[in-house]
């Protein structure tokens, strides 16, 4: 029989001592680091919760960085928008003033201010955050707006706004300076005024005529081109009798000529002299006074309206389909209006031929069906008005600019030229609305006078190929806000995009460009009237109107995005504290508990060493 030796390294006591030493080492590390272990295997069963919590903390950190970056962009955009508001107020104050002293260039001080403010506005719209243009939509690497000088003056190959406005003014005034109206005296006792060409978008359109001239016969406005006539029938009107003629101007506003018969000497302004002995002279005086009044209206209000419309032709990116002017069935025929019915027996205020029950109009894939009565949803009554039809079309296209009837012509507006497509099962009725063979499509601005010389032009054409494009960012369909999106929480995204061609911004830029670019001859007898009429329109354009987008609306949208991020940040801060608590509970070591365990192990180690020491001195003699 053999007896194994008793040896420290191979003994049970030795192994126990080594184990205690290892525990002491681990506990010392825990005490120094505050962690249960330096690797996952030593963390215990709750480490899975800690790993998941740490992943969530990483996501929150990423969201925090995103929120910080988005807030920087929004703050810069808001500062820019606030600058635009300041610019608007400055120009509006100047345009509303009564000072109309012209410098050698034919402009007022307020107009010079507007010109400089236009350049400032262009600079603001090209604001960058890093390498991101804030008002370019999804095309954030592209400058938002062309250079101010190019927009106004053009380039070597493309016309600027100044050229477009001059062409439009020439086309609206016409060669005779009477707003494309032709005035004649068919008989010694009569006067006739006619639009020069049917279907022309230029000049003044005869809207209405009223008369209290005793013994006179007034005919029209009617016909194609539209005209009216006044025949005194060889008689003299009474002193104070009046003739009033209302015209529609290119920007949709109205101008009116009022002439009173007068026996006073000299003849008062706005009157025509009654020749008591020769009625034919009275008719000649009416003809002269009417010519003078129309010429004055054309060279003041029309010129201002033309400038405003030129601004719309150049700057407004909402596309349009323009029908030719047409008349309704009423006797005598009169130009169609929004109140004209889509069907009706002649003579009536309706188109001919009209729509019948079962006919359809399809707009961008959505079909409108005509019924006899009781229309609901995508239905129209055959007796509904043109305005009702346009409202239905506008709902489908989602246009930001309502469609209109002007001078007997229907203009269907759309924000997306590429998408507009209108077809019908009744092409005759569509033609009676002024549109040719279907499909009806949109014309994309900028719009230019269609032929030369401009004074005799009768069409507007697409000028994209030879005209400066003022907005160079993204101009696709959809909300500008959706052109920049960021996820700021697991289930929360914010939209904070902006585009310089948004209505509120575009309308302001357009109005300021018109005011700052327009000039007249300082010596013209109509200069004061032109500037006054233009100032009135610019002031109104820069005044916030109900139903229109305002710059403050954009700021509100951005503020809502910031509030959403603020709420998300608050939730994330609370979640961070909770997650960190879970991680700490799973991974942290309690200093008191570790110290207690170390003390216990030190006592056990001391006892083990004592036993080992005694055993190491044991011999057979002592054992026996």
C-alpha positions as CSV (number, residue, x, y, z in Angstrom):
1,X,0.0,0.0,0.0
2,X,1.2,3.4,-0.9
3,X,0.5,6.7,0.9
4,X,0.2,9.8,-1.2
5,X,2.1,12.8,0.1
6,X,0.3,15.7,1.6
7,X,1.2,18.7,-0.6
8,X,-0.2,22.3,-0.6
9,X,-0.6,22.8,-4.3
10,X,-2.6,19.6,-4.8
11,X,-4.6,19.7,-1.6
12,X,-8.2,20.7,-1.3
13,X,-7.2,23.5,1.0
14,X,-4.9,24.9,-1.7
15,X,-7.6,24.9,-4.3
16,X,-9.9,26.7,-1.8
17,X,-7.3,29.3,-1.1
18,X,-6.8,29.9,-4.8
19,X,-10.5,30.3,-5.3
20,X,-10.7,32.8,-2.5
21,X,-7.8,34.7,-3.9
22,X,-9.6,34.9,-7.3
23,X,-12.8,36.1,-5.6
24,X,-10.8,38.8,-3.8
25,X,-9.2,39.9,-7.1
26,X,-12.7,40.1,-8.7
27,X,-14.2,42.0,-5.8
28,X,-11.2,44.4,-5.8
29,X,-11.8,45.1,-9.5
30,X,-15.5,45.6,-8.8
31,X,-14.7,48.0,-6.0
32,X,-12.3,50.0,-8.2
33,X,-14.5,50.1,-11.4
34,X,-18.0,50.0,-9.8
35,X,-18.9,47.3,-12.4
36,X,-19.8,43.7,-11.7
37,X,-17.5,42.4,-14.4
38,X,-15.3,43.5,-17.3
39,X,-17.0,41.1,-19.7
40,X,-20.6,40.1,-20.4
41,X,-20.3,36.6,-19.1
42,X,-19.6,37.9,-15.6
43,X,-22.5,40.3,-15.5
44,X,-25.2,37.8,-14.5
45,X,-28.6,37.0,-15.8
46,X,-29.8,40.6,-16.0
47,X,-27.2,41.6,-18.6
48,X,-29.7,41.0,-21.4
49,X,-31.7,44.0,-20.1
50,X,-28.6,46.1,-19.9
51,X,-27.6,45.3,-23.5
52,X,-31.1,46.2,-24.8
53,X,-31.1,49.4,-22.7
54,X,-27.7,50.4,-24.1
55,X,-29.0,49.9,-27.7
56,X,-31.9,52.2,-26.9
57,X,-29.6,54.8,-25.4
58,X,-27.6,54.7,-28.6
59,X,-30.7,55.4,-30.6
60,X,-31.7,58.2,-28.4
61,X,-28.2,59.8,-28.8
62,X,-28.7,59.6,-32.6
63,X,-32.1,61.2,-32.3
64,X,-30.7,63.9,-30.1
65,X,-28.1,64.7,-32.8
66,X,-30.8,64.8,-35.4
67,X,-32.9,67.1,-33.4
68,X,-30.0,69.4,-32.8
69,X,-29.2,69.6,-36.5
70,X,-32.8,70.1,-37.6
71,X,-33.2,72.9,-35.0
72,X,-30.2,74.6,-36.5
73,X,-31.8,74.5,-40.0
74,X,-35.2,75.6,-38.7
75,X,-33.7,78.5,-36.6
76,X,-31.9,79.7,-39.7
77,X,-35.0,79.4,-41.9
78,X,-37.1,81.2,-39.3
79,X,-34.5,84.1,-39.1
80,X,-34.7,84.3,-42.9
81,X,-38.5,84.4,-42.9
82,X,-38.4,87.1,-40.3
83,X,-36.2,89.1,-42.5
84,X,-38.7,88.7,-45.3
85,X,-41.4,90.0,-43.1
86,X,-39.3,93.1,-42.3
87,X,-38.6,93.6,-46.1
88,X,-42.4,93.3,-46.8
89,X,-43.2,95.9,-44.1
90,X,-40.6,98.3,-45.4
91,X,-41.8,98.1,-49.1
92,X,-45.4,98.3,-48.1
93,X,-44.9,101.4,-46.0
94,X,-43.2,103.0,-49.0
95,X,-45.9,101.9,-51.5
96,X,-48.7,103.2,-49.3
97,X,-47.1,106.7,-49.0
98,X,-48.5,109.5,-51.2
99,X,-45.1,110.8,-52.2
100,X,-44.9,110.5,-56.0
101,X,-42.0,112.7,-56.9
102,X,-40.1,111.0,-59.8
103,X,-36.3,111.1,-60.3
104,X,-34.7,111.3,-63.7
105,X,-35.2,107.5,-64.1
106,X,-38.9,107.8,-63.7
107,X,-39.1,106.2,-60.2
108,X,-40.1,107.4,-56.7
109,X,-37.9,107.0,-53.6
110,X,-40.2,104.1,-52.5
111,X,-39.5,102.3,-55.8
112,X,-35.8,102.7,-55.5
113,X,-36.1,101.3,-52.0
114,X,-38.1,98.4,-53.3
115,X,-35.4,97.6,-55.9
116,X,-32.7,97.4,-53.2
117,X,-35.0,95.3,-51.0
118,X,-35.6,92.9,-53.9
119,X,-31.9,92.2,-54.0
120,X,-31.9,91.7,-50.2
121,X,-34.8,89.3,-50.5
122,X,-33.0,87.2,-53.1
123,X,-30.0,87.0,-50.8
124,X,-32.2,85.9,-47.9
125,X,-33.8,83.2,-50.1
126,X,-30.4,81.8,-50.9
127,X,-29.6,81.2,-47.2
128,X,-27.5,78.1,-46.6
129,X,-27.1,75.9,-43.6
130,X,-23.7,74.2,-44.2
131,X,-24.0,73.2,-47.8
132,X,-27.8,73.0,-47.8
133,X,-29.9,75.7,-49.4
134,X,-32.9,76.1,-47.1
135,X,-35.5,77.3,-49.7
136,X,-34.7,74.8,-52.5
137,X,-36.9,71.9,-51.4
138,X,-35.5,68.5,-52.2
139,X,-32.9,70.2,-54.5
140,X,-31.0,71.4,-51.4
141,X,-27.7,71.4,-53.3
142,X,-29.0,73.9,-55.8
143,X,-29.2,77.7,-55.3
144,X,-32.8,78.5,-54.5
145,X,-33.2,81.7,-56.6
146,X,-31.3,83.1,-59.6
147,X,-29.1,86.2,-59.1
148,X,-31.1,89.4,-58.6
149,X,-29.5,91.1,-61.6
150,X,-30.3,88.2,-63.9
151,X,-33.9,88.0,-62.7
152,X,-34.5,91.7,-63.5
153,X,-32.2,92.4,-66.4
154,X,-31.8,88.9,-68.0
155,X,-28.7,87.3,-69.4
156,X,-27.1,87.3,-72.8
157,X,-29.5,84.5,-74.0
158,X,-32.5,84.9,-71.7
159,X,-34.9,87.8,-71.1
160,X,-35.4,89.1,-67.6
161,X,-38.5,90.5,-65.9
162,X,-37.9,94.1,-67.2
163,X,-38.2,92.8,-70.8
164,X,-41.3,90.7,-70.0
165,X,-43.0,93.7,-68.4
166,X,-42.2,96.1,-71.3
167,X,-43.6,93.6,-73.8
168,X,-46.7,93.1,-71.8
169,X,-47.3,96.8,-71.4
170,X,-47.0,97.3,-75.2
171,X,-49.4,94.5,-75.8
172,X,-51.9,95.7,-73.3
173,X,-51.8,99.4,-74.5
174,X,-51.9,98.7,-78.2
175,X,-50.5,100.9,-81.0
176,X,-53.2,103.6,-80.4
177,X,-52.6,103.7,-76.6
178,X,-56.3,102.9,-75.9
179,X,-55.9,99.5,-74.3
180,X,-56.6,97.5,-77.5
181,X,-59.9,99.3,-78.0
182,X,-61.1,100.7,-81.3
183,X,-63.4,103.8,-81.2
184,X,-65.4,105.0,-84.2
185,X,-68.4,107.2,-85.0
186,X,-70.6,105.2,-87.4
187,X,-73.1,108.0,-87.7
188,X,-73.1,111.6,-86.8
189,X,-75.2,110.8,-83.8
190,X,-73.5,107.7,-82.5
191,X,-70.3,106.4,-80.9
192,X,-69.0,102.8,-81.0
193,X,-66.2,101.2,-79.0
194,X,-65.0,97.7,-79.8
195,X,-62.2,95.3,-78.5
196,X,-59.7,95.0,-81.4
197,X,-59.5,91.2,-81.6
198,X,-61.7,88.4,-80.2
199,X,-59.9,86.1,-77.9
200,X,-56.9,88.3,-77.2
201,X,-55.7,88.2,-73.6
202,X,-54.4,91.8,-73.8
203,X,-55.9,95.2,-73.1
204,X,-59.2,96.3,-71.5
205,X,-62.3,94.1,-71.8
206,X,-65.7,95.8,-72.1
207,X,-67.7,94.5,-69.1
208,X,-70.8,96.6,-68.8
209,X,-72.4,99.8,-70.0
210,X,-75.2,101.9,-68.3
211,X,-76.8,105.1,-69.4
212,X,-79.2,107.8,-68.2
213,X,-78.8,109.8,-71.4
214,X,-82.3,111.0,-72.3
215,X,-83.3,109.8,-75.8
216,X,-80.2,107.7,-76.3
217,X,-80.0,104.1,-77.4
218,X,-77.3,101.9,-75.8
219,X,-76.5,98.6,-77.5
220,X,-74.2,95.9,-76.0
221,X,-71.7,95.0,-74.8
222,X,-72.1,92.0,-77.1
223,X,-70.7,90.4,-80.2
224,X,-67.3,89.0,-81.1
225,X,-65.1,91.0,-80.7
226,X,-67.2,92.6,-77.9
227,X,-68.5,96.1,-78.6
228,X,-71.0,98.6,-77.5
229,X,-72.6,101.7,-79.1
230,X,-74.4,104.8,-77.9
231,X,-76.7,106.5,-80.3
232,X,-78.1,109.9,-79.3
233,X,-80.7,109.6,-82.1
234,X,-80.3,113.3,-83.0
235,X,-81.3,114.4,-79.6
236,X,-79.6,116.2,-76.8
237,X,-79.4,114.6,-73.3
238,X,-80.4,116.6,-70.2
239,X,-77.8,118.4,-68.1
240,X,-76.4,115.8,-65.7
241,X,-77.3,112.7,-67.6
242,X,-74.6,110.1,-67.4
243,X,-72.9,107.4,-69.4
244,X,-70.9,104.8,-67.5
245,X,-68.7,102.1,-69.0
246,X,-67.0,99.4,-66.9
247,X,-63.8,97.6,-68.1
248,X,-62.1,94.5,-66.9
249,X,-58.3,95.0,-66.6
250,X,-55.7,92.3,-67.1
251,X,-55.1,91.8,-63.4
252,X,-58.8,91.1,-62.8
253,X,-59.6,94.6,-61.4
254,X,-62.1,96.9,-62.9
255,X,-61.8,100.4,-64.3
256,X,-64.7,102.7,-65.0
257,X,-65.3,105.7,-67.2
258,X,-68.1,108.1,-66.1
259,X,-69.1,110.9,-68.4
260,X,-71.9,113.5,-67.6
261,X,-73.7,115.7,-70.1
262,X,-73.1,119.3,-69.2
263,X,-74.1,122.8,-70.2
264,X,-71.4,124.5,-68.0
265,X,-68.6,126.6,-69.5
266,X,-65.9,125.6,-69.4
267,X,-66.9,121.9,-69.6
268,X,-66.0,120.2,-66.3
269,X,-63.5,117.3,-66.2
270,X,-65.4,114.1,-66.7
271,X,-68.1,115.7,-68.8
272,X,-69.1,116.3,-72.4
273,X,-70.6,119.6,-73.6
274,X,-74.2,119.8,-74.8
275,X,-74.6,121.8,-78.0
276,X,-78.1,123.2,-77.6
277,X,-78.4,124.1,-81.3
278,X,-76.7,121.2,-83.0
279,X,-77.1,117.7,-81.4
280,X,-74.6,116.2,-83.8
281,X,-72.0,118.4,-82.1
282,X,-73.1,116.9,-78.8
283,X,-72.4,113.4,-80.2
284,X,-69.0,114.6,-81.4
285,X,-68.3,116.0,-78.0
286,X,-69.3,112.7,-76.4
287,X,-67.0,110.8,-78.8
288,X,-64.1,113.1,-77.9
289,X,-64.7,112.9,-74.2
290,X,-65.0,109.1,-74.3
291,X,-61.8,108.8,-76.3
292,X,-60.0,111.1,-73.8
293,X,-61.3,109.1,-70.8
294,X,-60.5,105.7,-72.2
295,X,-57.0,106.9,-73.1
296,X,-56.5,108.2,-69.6
297,X,-57.7,104.9,-68.1
298,X,-55.5,102.9,-70.4
299,X,-52.4,104.9,-69.6
300,X,-52.9,104.9,-65.8
301,X,-54.9,101.9,-64.3
302,X,-54.3,99.6,-67.3
303,X,-50.5,100.2,-67.3
304,X,-50.4,99.4,-63.6
305,X,-52.6,96.3,-64.1
306,X,-50.4,95.3,-67.0
307,X,-47.3,95.5,-64.7
308,X,-49.0,93.4,-62.1
309,X,-50.0,90.8,-64.7
310,X,-46.5,90.7,-66.2
311,X,-45.3,89.9,-62.7
312,X,-47.7,87.0,-62.6
313,X,-46.7,85.8,-66.1
314,X,-43.0,85.8,-65.0
315,X,-43.0,84.7,-61.4
316,X,-46.2,82.6,-60.8
317,X,-45.2,79.0,-61.2
318,X,-48.9,77.8,-61.0
319,X,-49.7,76.7,-64.6
320,X,-52.9,77.5,-66.4
321,X,-55.1,76.4,-69.3
322,X,-56.7,79.4,-70.9
323,X,-59.8,79.1,-73.1
324,X,-60.8,81.5,-75.8
325,X,-63.5,84.1,-75.0
326,X,-67.0,82.9,-75.7
327,X,-70.6,84.3,-75.4
328,X,-73.6,82.8,-73.7
329,X,-77.0,82.3,-75.3
330,X,-78.6,85.4,-73.7
331,X,-80.1,87.9,-76.2
332,X,-78.2,90.0,-77.1
333,X,-75.3,87.6,-76.6
334,X,-73.0,88.5,-73.7
335,X,-69.6,87.1,-72.6
336,X,-69.8,84.1,-70.3
337,X,-69.2,84.7,-66.6
338,X,-69.0,82.5,-63.5
339,X,-72.8,82.6,-63.3
340,X,-73.3,81.3,-66.8
341,X,-75.1,78.0,-66.7
342,X,-73.6,74.8,-68.2
343,X,-76.9,74.1,-70.0
344,X,-80.2,75.9,-70.8
345,X,-82.8,76.7,-73.4
346,X,-82.1,79.6,-75.7
347,X,-82.1,82.5,-75.0
348,X,-80.7,82.1,-71.6
349,X,-77.6,82.8,-69.6
350,X,-76.0,79.5,-70.6
351,X,-73.5,78.0,-73.0
352,X,-74.6,76.4,-76.3
353,X,-74.4,73.6,-76.8
354,X,-74.6,72.7,-73.2
355,X,-74.0,69.5,-71.2
356,X,-76.7,66.8,-70.8
357,X,-77.4,64.2,-68.2
358,X,-74.9,61.4,-68.6
359,X,-72.1,63.5,-70.0
360,X,-68.8,63.4,-68.3
361,X,-65.7,65.5,-67.7
362,X,-62.6,63.7,-66.5
363,X,-60.0,65.8,-64.7
364,X,-56.6,64.1,-64.0
365,X,-58.3,60.7,-63.9
366,X,-61.3,61.7,-61.8
367,X,-64.6,61.7,-63.6
368,X,-67.4,64.2,-63.0
369,X,-70.8,63.1,-64.2
370,X,-73.7,65.3,-65.2
371,X,-77.2,64.6,-63.8
372,X,-80.5,66.4,-64.2
373,X,-80.7,67.3,-60.5
374,X,-79.7,66.3,-57.0
375,X,-75.9,66.2,-57.7
376,X,-73.7,64.8,-55.0
377,X,-70.0,63.9,-54.7
378,X,-68.4,63.9,-58.2
379,X,-71.6,64.9,-59.9
380,X,-72.8,68.2,-61.5
381,X,-76.3,69.3,-62.3
382,X,-76.8,70.2,-66.0
383,X,-78.0,73.6,-64.8
384,X,-75.1,74.3,-62.5
385,X,-72.9,77.4,-63.2
386,X,-69.5,77.6,-64.7
387,X,-68.2,78.7,-61.3
388,X,-69.5,75.4,-59.8
389,X,-67.6,73.4,-62.5
390,X,-64.4,75.4,-61.9
391,X,-64.7,74.8,-58.1
392,X,-65.0,71.0,-58.8
393,X,-62.0,71.1,-61.1
394,X,-60.0,73.1,-58.5
395,X,-60.8,70.5,-55.8
396,X,-59.5,67.8,-58.0
397,X,-56.3,69.6,-59.1
398,X,-55.6,71.0,-55.6
399,X,-54.5,74.3,-57.1
400,X,-53.3,77.0,-54.8
401,X,-54.7,79.6,-57.2
402,X,-58.4,79.4,-58.0
403,X,-59.6,79.2,-61.6
404,X,-61.2,82.4,-63.0
405,X,-63.5,83.8,-65.7
406,X,-62.1,87.0,-67.1
407,X,-63.3,88.9,-70.2
408,X,-65.4,85.9,-71.3
409,X,-62.4,83.5,-71.0
410,X,-62.0,80.6,-68.5
411,X,-58.6,80.2,-67.0
412,X,-58.1,76.8,-65.2
413,X,-55.1,77.1,-62.8
414,X,-53.0,74.2,-61.6
415,X,-49.8,73.9,-59.5
416,X,-48.5,71.0,-61.7
417,X,-48.5,71.7,-65.4
418,X,-47.4,68.1,-66.3
419,X,-50.4,66.6,-64.6
420,X,-53.3,68.6,-65.9
421,X,-55.4,66.6,-68.4
422,X,-59.1,67.3,-69.0
423,X,-61.3,65.3,-71.3
424,X,-65.0,65.0,-71.9
425,X,-67.7,62.9,-73.6
426,X,-69.2,66.2,-75.0
427,X,-66.5,68.0,-76.9
428,X,-69.1,70.5,-78.3
429,X,-69.9,71.7,-74.8
430,X,-66.2,71.9,-73.9
431,X,-65.7,74.0,-77.0
432,X,-68.5,76.2,-75.9
433,X,-66.5,76.9,-72.8
434,X,-63.7,78.2,-75.0
435,X,-61.4,75.2,-75.1
436,X,-60.4,73.3,-78.2
437,X,-60.4,69.6,-78.8
438,X,-59.6,67.6,-75.7
439,X,-57.5,66.9,-73.9
440,X,-57.1,70.3,-72.2
441,X,-53.6,70.8,-70.9
442,X,-51.8,73.6,-69.0
443,X,-49.4,76.2,-70.3
444,X,-46.2,76.4,-68.2
445,X,-45.0,79.9,-67.2
446,X,-43.1,82.1,-67.8
447,X,-45.6,83.4,-70.3
448,X,-44.4,85.8,-73.0
449,X,-46.1,88.0,-75.6
450,X,-46.6,85.7,-78.6
451,X,-45.6,87.8,-81.5
452,X,-43.9,91.0,-82.7
453,X,-44.7,93.9,-82.7
454,X,-46.1,93.4,-79.2
455,X,-48.7,96.1,-79.7
456,X,-50.7,93.9,-82.1
457,X,-50.0,90.5,-80.5
458,X,-53.0,88.3,-79.7
459,X,-51.5,85.4,-77.8
460,X,-49.3,84.5,-74.8
461,X,-46.8,81.7,-75.3
462,X,-44.5,79.5,-73.2
463,X,-41.3,81.5,-72.7
464,X,-39.3,78.9,-70.8
465,X,-36.7,78.6,-73.6
466,X,-35.8,82.3,-73.7
467,X,-36.7,83.6,-70.3
468,X,-34.8,83.6,-67.0
469,X,-36.1,81.0,-64.6
470,X,-36.2,82.8,-61.3
471,X,-36.7,79.8,-59.0
472,X,-34.1,77.2,-59.4
473,X,-34.9,74.8,-56.6
474,X,-37.3,71.8,-56.6
475,X,-40.7,72.6,-58.1
476,X,-42.5,69.3,-58.1
477,X,-45.9,68.6,-56.7
478,X,-46.6,68.1,-53.0
479,X,-46.2,70.1,-49.8
480,X,-42.9,72.1,-49.6
481,X,-42.7,71.0,-45.9
482,X,-42.4,67.4,-47.0
483,X,-39.3,68.1,-49.0
484,X,-37.2,67.8,-45.8
485,X,-38.0,65.1,-43.3
486,X,-36.3,63.7,-40.2
487,X,-37.0,60.9,-37.8
488,X,-36.7,62.2,-34.3
489,X,-38.1,59.3,-32.3
490,X,-39.0,55.7,-33.0
491,X,-42.4,56.6,-34.4
492,X,-42.1,60.4,-34.9
493,X,-41.0,62.3,-38.0
494,X,-41.0,66.0,-38.6
495,X,-41.3,67.9,-41.9
496,X,-39.3,71.2,-42.1
497,X,-38.7,71.8,-45.8
498,X,-39.3,75.1,-47.5
499,X,-39.4,76.4,-51.1
500,X,-38.9,80.0,-52.4
501,X,-41.8,79.5,-54.8
502,X,-44.3,79.0,-52.1
503,X,-47.3,81.4,-52.6
504,X,-46.5,83.7,-49.7
505,X,-42.9,84.1,-50.7
506,X,-43.5,84.2,-54.4
507,X,-46.2,86.8,-54.1
508,X,-44.0,89.1,-52.0
509,X,-41.0,88.7,-54.3
510,X,-43.3,89.3,-57.3
511,X,-44.9,92.5,-55.9
512,X,-41.5,94.0,-54.8
513,X,-40.0,93.2,-58.3
514,X,-42.9,94.9,-60.0
515,X,-42.7,98.0,-57.9
516,X,-38.9,98.2,-58.0
517,X,-38.6,97.6,-61.7
518,X,-41.5,99.7,-63.1
519,X,-40.5,103.2,-64.4
520,X,-42.3,105.8,-66.4
521,X,-41.4,109.1,-68.2
522,X,-41.0,111.9,-65.6
523,X,-42.6,114.3,-68.1
524,X,-45.6,112.2,-69.0
525,X,-49.0,113.6,-68.2
526,X,-50.0,110.2,-67.0
527,X,-46.9,109.5,-64.8
528,X,-48.6,110.4,-61.5
529,X,-51.6,108.3,-62.3
530,X,-49.5,105.3,-63.3
531,X,-47.4,105.4,-60.1
532,X,-50.5,106.0,-57.9
533,X,-52.4,103.0,-59.5
534,X,-49.4,100.8,-59.2
535,X,-48.7,101.8,-55.6
536,X,-52.3,100.9,-54.7
537,X,-52.0,97.5,-56.2
538,X,-48.6,96.7,-54.7
539,X,-49.8,97.8,-51.3
540,X,-52.8,95.4,-51.6
541,X,-50.5,92.6,-52.8
542,X,-48.3,93.0,-49.8
543,X,-51.3,93.1,-47.4
544,X,-52.3,89.8,-45.9
545,X,-55.5,88.6,-47.5
546,X,-57.8,86.0,-45.9
547,X,-57.5,82.6,-47.5
548,X,-54.0,83.2,-48.8
549,X,-50.8,81.7,-47.5
550,X,-48.7,84.1,-45.3
551,X,-45.1,84.0,-44.4
552,X,-46.3,83.6,-40.8
553,X,-48.0,80.4,-41.8
554,X,-44.6,78.9,-42.9
555,X,-43.2,80.0,-39.5
556,X,-46.1,78.4,-37.7
557,X,-45.4,75.1,-39.6
558,X,-41.7,75.2,-38.6
559,X,-42.6,76.1,-35.0
560,X,-44.9,73.0,-34.9
561,X,-42.0,70.9,-36.0
562,X,-39.8,72.3,-33.3
563,X,-42.6,71.7,-30.7
564,X,-42.8,68.1,-31.8
565,X,-39.0,67.7,-31.5
566,X,-39.1,69.4,-28.0
567,X,-41.8,66.9,-26.9
568,X,-39.8,64.0,-28.3
569,X,-36.6,65.3,-26.5
570,X,-38.5,65.5,-23.2
571,X,-39.7,61.9,-23.5
572,X,-36.2,60.8,-24.5
573,X,-34.6,62.5,-21.5
574,X,-37.0,60.6,-19.2
575,X,-36.3,57.4,-21.0
576,X,-32.6,57.9,-20.8
577,X,-32.8,58.1,-17.0
578,X,-34.9,55.0,-16.8
579,X,-32.7,53.0,-19.2
580,X,-29.6,54.1,-17.3
581,X,-31.1,52.9,-14.1
582,X,-31.8,49.5,-15.6
583,X,-28.2,49.3,-16.9
584,X,-26.8,50.4,-13.5
585,X,-28.9,47.8,-11.6
586,X,-27.7,45.1,-14.0
587,X,-24.0,46.0,-14.2
588,X,-23.1,48.1,-11.2
589,X,-21.5,46.7,-8.0
590,X,-22.6,48.0,-4.6
591,X,-19.4,49.3,-2.8
592,X,-20.9,48.4,0.6
593,X,-21.7,44.9,-0.5
594,X,-18.4,44.4,-2.2
595,X,-16.5,45.6,0.9
596,X,-18.5,43.3,3.1
597,X,-17.7,40.3,0.8
598,X,-14.0,41.2,0.7
599,X,-13.9,41.3,4.5
600,X,-15.6,37.9,4.7
601,X,-13.3,36.4,2.2
602,X,-10.2,37.9,4.0
603,X,-11.4,36.2,7.2
604,X,-11.9,32.9,5.3
605,X,-8.5,33.2,3.7
606,X,-6.8,33.8,7.0
607,X,-8.5,30.8,8.5
608,X,-7.5,28.7,5.5
609,X,-3.9,29.8,5.8
610,X,-3.9,28.9,9.5
611,X,-5.2,25.4,8.8
612,X,-2.8,25.0,6.0
613,X,0.1,26.1,8.2
614,X,-0.8,23.6,10.9
615,X,-1.2,20.8,8.4
616,X,2.2,21.6,6.9
617,X,3.8,20.9,10.3
618,X,2.0,17.5,10.8
619,X,4.2,14.3,11.1
620,X,3.4,10.6,11.8
621,X,4.9,10.9,15.3
622,X,2.6,13.9,16.0
623,X,-0.3,12.2,14.3
624,X,0.2,9.2,16.6
